Each structure stands twice: as C-alpha cells, then as structure tokens.
Amino acid sequence: MDKRKFNGGHSTKGYAGRKPKAEEQKLIEKLTPLEPKAFDSLEKAIDDGESWAIKLYFDYTYGKPKETKDINVNKEQPLFPDITYVSEDNGS
C-alpha cells in the first residue's frame, strides 16, 4: 500500500496556503478607493509626531533594519546539566 498520502504536505481542507488570486484582487479593488484617505491619515499622524506613524513610514519606505543578536559564550554548556559524567576509569 502506498503510504505517501500520510506524509503531510498539501492540505485538502481548504484553509492551507495562500488565498486565491481572484479573492486577493477583489480585496484590492475594494480597498483602492480608500487609499487617499489612508495616506491623508498617515500624513496627519506624522505631522502630529505620532511615533507609530513615523516608524511605519520608514519601515515601508526603507525596509526594517536587520536584527542582530550578540551571542557571548563564556563556557561550555552541557547538553544535559542534571546528569553527571562518570568515567570508566576505576582510578588505577
């Protein structure tokens, strides 16, 4: 019996993956008339000094800055700290 159908992958339930292009296009067409209002509201918020609006503007205009993580390793960390190592040497 072919058991590949149990490997996961594409879901047939209808809620997995990207929405259909037609549905996405309908949403774009519905929201397009609101675009000038959205830009006016964003401009007003930027003029008022709203930090969220300024951050939103720069994030979409120039992209978010790359996140960096500073990793410092001071000593070797055991994988299992609760287990003590017992040598096979019997002390001879």
SULURLIN-V682890 format. One record per backbone hydrogen bond with DSSP energy under -0.5 kcal/mol. NH is the residue of the N-H (numbers start at 1). CO is the residue of the C=O. If there is no record, write none. Layout:
# SULURLIN-V682890
nh=NH co=CO
nh=NH co=CO
This chain:
# SULURLIN-V682890
nh=3 co=1
nh=6 co=3
nh=7 co=4
nh=24 co=20
nh=25 co=21
nh=26 co=22
nh=27 co=23
nh=28 co=24
nh=29 co=25
nh=30 co=26
nh=31 co=27
nh=32 co=28
nh=33 co=29
nh=34 co=31
nh=35 co=32
nh=38 co=34
nh=39 co=35
nh=40 co=36
nh=41 co=37
nh=42 co=38
nh=43 co=39
nh=44 co=40
nh=45 co=41
nh=46 co=42
nh=47 co=43
nh=48 co=44
nh=49 co=46
nh=50 co=45
nh=54 co=50
nh=55 co=51
nh=56 co=52
nh=57 co=53
nh=58 co=54
nh=59 co=55
nh=60 co=56
nh=61 co=57
nh=62 co=58
nh=63 co=58
nh=63 co=59
nh=71 co=69
nh=72 co=70
nh=73 co=71
nh=74 co=72
nh=83 co=80
nh=87 co=85
